[in-house]
Each structure stands twice: as structure tokens, then as C-alpha cells.
């Protein structure tokens, strides 16, 4: 018979903001819900079929956190949701050969709207992703394992539709939809050379096509793309190829055992990314723009190398690891100063192409067994970009020198301790610390009409304050202590236990006292929640 698993969560916190929030937060609303379903069916010993579905919906409302084309909303609402459907079929031809076929469809949509003004803002965007995949495993003997397969992925992006069918003083803007397709073929072999040494090597080839209908601008040669340098527009019919890219993606993994308790691992892989996120801010909003590779936006290429040492102690009670890595990235994207990314049909005029690099190491100690478990880790990680562009004299950022990315956080320290004094009670503390992320601070001021405005001559030349917080959780399992067909648990949590006002971002505003910096914090006080979970046994 089919086996069905259903999980659901929901959070409705509006009444908390009304009752206990300070005056400047009473208008905030934040709710979410999600539900996941999985069905297993095994008609015989050689076939297994599964179906899974996931649905989520998030909503929050804040005061004055979003603006569009000089229209500043008094209050902004954000809706975003995710729907996912997947089916898998596993078939066993023999003990040596098996097959897995899968199909997946995913839909993600966002809605940003401010209905409290005659300048109504109603901005919609979405992503639709479809994937089919066939994978085969062949195990000829104990030393060899071969995996090979093919995959196909289609993307459809609705970049933005502003006030479509909405009465507002703000004009309707519709950015044309984008369509693309990606195909891949791969093979991978794991070879156990000896009891101590195993290596795995693979190769994948990916081919990508951007598909019409659509329009591509052609710009004057030897001039930076802009509205003033467009020489003609090339129109493509539905189904016609507008741009294409392809390349090989090799990978290699080696594992060598030093005795029975220690292992050294080495890895290398190359990846291509045809689907990218474009954003000129770090504010936590679901309004960033997604973009597939096109005639002017090349796919990112990444080469990643890692080396790690892993060791267990005291009969696998303790585990320690040291890993180091280096990543080289080509065709990274950044934005020109004052870029308009959200509803720009000529997005290539707002971007600069460059390269990136990242490196670091992580040291971790973990206790995996006993009444008290937990882990502690330290990570040193750096991430830099060098943005020169095709026209360095006008496009280069920070003079073409390397500068830290928005994700450059040199020092990260995390620790977690979990105590289980009885089968029905468990307590945990989690601590997190990291260096504040970079931001751009003004290097000077200029004055127009008696007002002063900041001048930004360098990108990411300063850092916000360091981030740290402590969380607490208490779980009561099966509070009735009875053996029934279902089991419940209460979870009491306190997020940010000591109320650290961690800055998420920092921005500058012109006031009568000059340019003043302001910090934006998210959950800057202790956040208490009580959750009830149940499952059928």
C-alpha cells in the first residue's frame, strides 16, 4: 500500500506586534505557512515510485522600506510563495544495474504592493523551473561504481510587471518574459584502488540556449552600452535561439585513510551557472531580479579546490576536521553606480563584468554521542571581486583593484550545545558570531540647493558592526508520556536571547544636521516563540 507523509507549519504573529511591540513596530505584520507531502509506492521488489509536493506562503508588512522611481510608500506589503511538485521512479534491472527517472516543476512568485496611497505600487515577478533527469548506476564489482545520465531544464522568468490592470498615478511597466533551456550529459566513476585509497572522477557537458521571442539591442562598436549607443534592435521569433553557451565541467575527488580513524580528502570541480541573481542592495526584500545568460550576460564559471583532514576519537564519540578551499570565478556581475535594476528592459547597460576569488579554512570539533552533544567551529573566509568591464576607463570599480564582496566576512565562530537529561526533555544553546559585512561609506559631500549629498568614490570600503547572538530552545517530547498512535512535542525558543541589535545594513540620509548614518536591524530584541509539533507513528 502507498505510504503517505504530510508535514505542515504555520505562524500567525500579528497579535504579538499589536500587543507587545514598541510604537515604531506596531504596524509590522509577519506570517508564514508551508505544507509538504510525500507518497511512496512500491508495487514490487524492483520498482519504487514516489511523489512529493511542497507549498509555502510568506507575508510581511513594514513601514517605508521600499521605494520605486521616486515613489516612497508609507507602508509596504510583501507576498511571496513557492510551489514544488516532483515524481521519482527507481527501477532495479539487476543487482548491478539500476535506474532513476525524475521530473520536477517549481514555481516561485513575489508580489510587492503599497495600496495606501494614490501612487499605488503593485509589482509582480515569478520564476518557473521544469526539470527532467535520468540517472543510471552500474556496479560491475566491489571496486568500481559507474554513474551516468542526462538532464534537461527549462526556465521561464517574469522579471517584473508593475501596476498591470491597476488604477494608479504610477505608470504600467511590463518587462518581457525570458525563456531558456539547459541540457546536460554526464558520467562519473568511483574506483576503490585499495582499502585506504579511493578516487572518483567525472565529466559533465552542459549546453544552454536562450529562446525567443525577444529583442536584443545592438550597440555601437567601441562604445559602452547605453540608451544613446543603441544602433538597432534585433527581433527573434518564438522558439528562435537568441544566445547559446556550452562547456565541460570536470570533477575529481580523492580519499585516503590514515589508519582507521583519520582520512584526507581532496576535491576539484568546475561549474557553470546560467541563472543569476541581480541586486544592488542587501536589504532583506524578495524584490531582487533574476536573469538567465544572454547575448551580453555570460554564464559564471567557477573552479573550486578543497583539501580536508578528518579524524574521529574515542570510538567515534568525537570528530574533528580541518578543511581549506580556494575558488576562482569568471564572468561575475556587479552594478554601475546609481544602477536601476528592478524594471529596466536594457539591463546590460547597468552591469559590469569581472572576476572573483574566495579562499579560507574551517576548523570544527564535534561530540556526537552521549547525554550532552554539540559542536564548535571557526571559519576564516575571504571573498573578493575585481570589476574592470569591457571599458575600464568608465566601468572599472575601485580603480580596477580587488575589493571585498558583500559576503566577505573574515571571521566566523559558531557553537551549539544540546543536553538531553531525560527522554522527554532536551535543551540547547546556539551561539553565532561573524565579522560585519562590507558596505560603501561616503568619502565626501556635495551641495545642491542648500542640501548636502554623499559622494561614494569606493565600493565596500567600510564594515558594519560585528554580528553575534545567542539562541535558546527547550523541547518537551510526548508530554503525555503515553504510547499512542501519534506523538507530539512542544518547542519553546528564544531567538537573540540577550537582545543584541545586530545591524543588517547601513544607509545614509541627508538631514538638517548633515549626512547621518542609520542602521537597519532585523529582530533586534529577543523573539519568543512556542511551537507544537505532532507526527503519526
Buried (B, 14 or more C-beta within 10 A) or exposed (E): EEEEEEEEEEEEBEEBBEEEBEEEEEBBBBBBBBBBBBBBBBEEEEEBBBBBBBBBBBBBBBEEBBEBEEBBBEBBBBBBBBBBBBBBBBBBEEEEBBBBBBEBBBBBBBBBBBEEBEBBBBBBBBBBBBBBBBBBBBBEEEEEBBBBBEBEBBBBBBBBBBBEEBEBEBEEBBBEBBBBBBBBEBBBBBEBEEEEEBBBBBBBEBBBBBBBBBEBBEBEEEEBBBEEBBEEEEEBEEEEEBBBBBEEBEBBBBBBBEEEBBBBBBBBBBBBEBBBEBBBEBBEBBBBBBBBBBBBBBBBBBBBBBBBBBBBEEEEEBBBBEBBBEBBBBBBBBBBEEBBBBBBEBBBBBBBBBBBBBBBBBBBBBBEEEEEBBBBBBBBBBBBBBBBBEEEEEBBBBEBEBBBBBEBBBEBBBBBBBBBEEEBEBBBBBBBBBBBBBBBBBEEEEEEEEEBEBEBEBBBBEBBEBBBBBBBBEBBBBEEEEEEEEBBBEBBBBBBBEEBEBBBBBBBEBEEEEBEBEBBEEBBBBBEEEBEEEEEE
